[in-house]
Amino acid sequence: MKRWFYVLLALFIYFIVVGVLTLLESNVDESNIKSFSDALWYSIVTLTTVGYGDLYPVTPLGKIVGLLIIISSVGVLGYVIGEIMAKINDYMEKKKQGYFGTDFTGHYVMIGWNNFGRSVAQQILNTGKKLAIVVDSKEQLDLIKSNFETDKCFVLYSDIQNYDVFKKVNIEKAKSIFVNLSDDTDTLVFILNLKKKYSNLSFIATCKNASLKDTFMSAGVNYVVPQAEVASRLVASYIFEPQVAEYTEDLMSSSKSDLESDIQQYRILDSNEFANKEYLKIFYEIKERFNAVTIGMVSGKDLIKNPDNNHLVKAGDYLILISSGKVKSQLEKFFGVLEGQ
């Protein structure tokens, strides 16, 4: 309110000065400022530093008024440029912080950031998927921006306890939500509160205490990954079957080169030739065409490991297979979808 008061006061003084200049110059024969509009034109040309020179004061007092206008033009121009720069900087800062939101759809949302989250984000982005990350620290915001300069990664800096802000990451159109908070209790409470507002979301969470896995599942988390449990299994595997463990670790990560392999899943569309076909026939065809190995499938919400030979694969099912990065683009073209759900 104060700002508008000062703006109106400045405009009032400005028009008084223009009026005074009109009175001083309009009745002088040698002057070319004959009306208020002439004086207004002169003041605007002077204030904007254009200086056409078509109109100018000739009386001593008129020149003094003109000098005041010239001097004030420096301040006015500086103020205008400063305001413009402030608006631009404010816009750029808001854009950096994700204030204007994203139109991502079919993407993934990560809430919270740490070294573990960084590894997860890298794997998701390696597959070409879109990822929106929500953090409550500017330091984390800058860190993510410096590590993931890509149009497939959107970052929102906000208070994560304000559940309305998640509309800015288009959370209702996301495929799944990965809650990556540092404390198990905070994670559980956060998910319970978020599910009250967005009940149809699919949640994935990690927990440090493996005994809490059932509690997380009861709270509506779709998939729970106890970090220590997964790590201990891999370490144990390295101890007595190191080559198997090495291969498993390789498959767990997204392939970044043609030589690397990973586990992928592809949805069977209605138009795909594998729809309503027996699993064993699909197994051989995928091996022959793409040198990839089918190891299972998903039907509805059921994971079927090593299905029976005559199991019928239907449209809407997902095939799970092992392939190299070299044939990934061929597989996506054949299935007509990107890997993943």
N, C-alpha and C positions, 0 to 999 in steps of 0.2 A: 504493500500500500504506500509506503514511504517513497519507494522508487517512482511510482506513478505521480506522486505529488511533485517530486523534483523535476520530472520530465515536463509536466504541465507548467510548472513555474518557469523552466527554461524557455519553453515555447512562448509563454506570456511576455517574458523579457525580450525575447527575440523579435516578436511582432511590434513591441514598443520601440525598439531600436530602429526597425525598418520604417515605422511611422514617423519617428523623429527625423530620419534621413530624408523622407519624402517632404516634410515641412521645410527643411533647410535647403533643399535643392529645387523643388518644383517651381518656385517663383523667380528663379534666376535665369536670365536669358541664355547665358553661356552653357548652362547645365543641360545634359541630355537625359537626366532623371526627372521626368515630368509627372509621374503618377506613383501610386503605391505599388502597382504591378511592376513598374520599372525598378523601383528600389528593391522589391522582393527578388526580381530576376538578378539584379546586381549582387545581392547578398548570397543567393544560392550559388551563382557562378564563383563567387569569392570563397565561400565556405568549402566548396568542393575542389578548390584549387585549380579549376579549369581556366579561369581568367581570360575570357574572350576579348575583353577590352572595348566592347561596344558601348558599355555604359560605365560611368565613373563620376564620383563627386568632384565639384570644382570649388565650392566654398570652403573656407578654412575650417569651420565647424563640421561641415559635411565630410571633409577629409579626415578629421579626427574620429568621427563616427565610423568612416570607412576603415580607418586603421584598427579600431576596436574589433571590427568584423574580421579583418585579416588575421589579427592576433588570435581571436577566438576560434578561427578556422582550424588552427593547429590542434587545439584541444578537442574540438568537435570531431575532426578527422581521426585523431588518436583514439578517442572514445569509441567511435563507430568501428574502427578496425579491431580494437580490443574486444568489443562485444561480439563481432563476427568470429574472431579467433576463439573466444571463450565458448561460443556456441558449437563451433567445429570440434574443439577439443572435448567438450562435454558429450557430443554425439559419438565421437570416436571411442571415448572411454566407456560409454554405455554399450556400444556395439561390441567392444572387447569383452565386457562383462556379461554379454548375452542378454542384455536388457530387452531387446526387441524380439527375442525368441527365435525359434526355428520352425521350418515347415517339414522337417523330416517325418517320414512315415515308414512303417515296417523296419524301424531302427531298434537299437538297444540303448538302454539308459543305465548309467552307472552313477550311484550316489555315494560320495565319499572318495578320498584319494589317498594312496600310500604306494609303497614300492610294489606290493602285490597287485594293486589295482593297475599300476603302470604296465606290468607284464600282461595282465588280462586285456587291457586296452590295445596293446601292441598286437596281440594275437587276433583280436576282433578286426582291427583295421587292416591287418595283413590279408584277410579274406575279402577285402573290398566292401565290407559292411559299414553302415553308418552308425556312429556312436555319439550319444549326448552324455556329457559328464556334468554333474552338479557338485560344486564344492562351496565351502563356506570360508575359504581363506584366499586372499589375494596372492599370497606367495604360491599357493598351489595353482591358481589360475595362470600366473606367469610361467610356472614350470611346465604346465600342460601345453600352453601356447607355444613355448620354445621347442617342445619335443614332438608335437603333432601338428605341424602346419599343413593341414589338409582340409579340403571342403567336405570331407566325410566325418569330421570330428567337430562337434559343437560343444562349447563350454559355457556353463551358466554359473556366475558367482552370486550366491544368495544365501539367506538363512534357510537351512534345510528343514527347520522346524515349522516354517511357513509353508504349509502344504499346497496353498494356492499357486505358488510360483512354479510348480511342476507343470502347469499348463504351458509354460514357455518352452519346455522341451517336448511338447506335444506328447505327453506321457500316455494319453489314452490311445494313441495310434502306434505305440511302441510294441514290439514283439515280446520283450521281457525286460525285467528290471533287476539289475544286480546291485544289491545293497552291500556296500563295502565300508562299513564303519569299524572303528578300532575296538570297540567293546561289544561283547555278545549281548549284554543286557540292552544297551543302546540300540543295537540292531533289531532285537526282538520288539521293543517298544515302538520303534520307528515303523516297522512293517505293520504292526497292528493298527497304528493310527492311519497309515497311508491306505491300508485296505478298507478302512471305513469310508474313505473318500473315493477310492478307485478300486472297487471290489472285483473287477474282472481282469485285473492284471496278473501276469505270470511272474513270480518272484524267484530269484536265485540268491542265495546268501552263503557266506562262509562263516564258520564258527571255530573259535580256538578250542573250546571245550567240546570234545566229541560226544560227551554224555548228554549234551543239549540238543542233539540232532532231532530226536523224537519230539521235543518241545517245539522246535522250529517248524516241524512238519505239521504239528497240531495247530499252530498259529496260522497256517495257510501258506507256508512257503513251499513252492513246488519242488525245488531241488536244494538240498543242503550239502555243502562240501566242508567237512572238517579238515582244515589245513594240515594239522599234525598227522592225522590218520592217513591222508593221501601221501604225504612225504615219507612217513614211516614204511608204508608198503613199498614205495619205490626204492628206498634205501635197503630194505630187506632183500628185494629182488636183485639189486646190484651186488649184494653179498654172496648169494648162492647161484645166481644166473645172470651175470653182468650183461651178456649180449642181449638177452631178452629185455632186461631193464632199459638198455640203451635204445633198443628198437621201440619199446613202449613210449619212452620219453620223446623220441622223434615223432611218433604218431600223434602224440598229445598236442604237439604244436602245429600251427598252420604252416604249410609249405610256402617258402619264399622264393625258391628257385626250382628249376625243372627237375633237378636231381633229388630233391627232398620229397618224402612221402608223408601223407597224413590221412586221418580218418575223416570222411566226408559223408554227408547225407543229402539225398535229393528226393524231392517230392514227385510222385507219379501223377502227371496230369491226365485228364480224360482223353486227350488226343495222343498220348504217348503209346507207342506200340507195346510197351511192357504191361499196360493195364490189362487185368484179367488174364495174366499169363503165369505159368507155374514157376516157382522160385528157382528150381534147378536149371531150367532152360535159360532164365535170365542170368543166372550165375555164369554159365558157359559163354553166353553171348557177350556179356560185359568183359569177360576175360579175353575173348578172341578179338573184340573190336578195340578195346581201350587198354588191354593189359592191366586191368584193375580187378581186385578181388572183392566180391560181395560177401560180407560177414554177418549181416543181419538186417532187420527191418523194424519199422515202427508202424503199428496199425492202431489208429485212434490214439490212446494214451499208453498202449502196451508196447514195451520193448521186447522184440522176439529175437533171441540170440540163436544163430544157426538154425533157421526154420527147416521144417521137413521138406524133402525134395519136391513133393507135389503140392506144397502150400501155395494157394492162389494169391498173387499180388494184385491188389485193386487200386483204382484211382483214388488218390488222397493218401495212400500209404507212402512211407519214406523208405528208400533203400539206403543201407549203410555200407560203405565200401572203403577199401584202402586203394589209393591211387597216388601217382606222382604228380608234382606240380606241372609236369610237361603236358599231361592230358586233361588238366582241370578245365581249361577253356572249352575243350572238345566235349567233355561231359556236360558242362553247363549249357552248351548249344544243343546237345542231343536231348537233354531232359527239359529244356526250355525254361529253366529256373536257375537261380544262383544257389550255391550250396547252403545248407542250413535250413532252419525253419523260418 
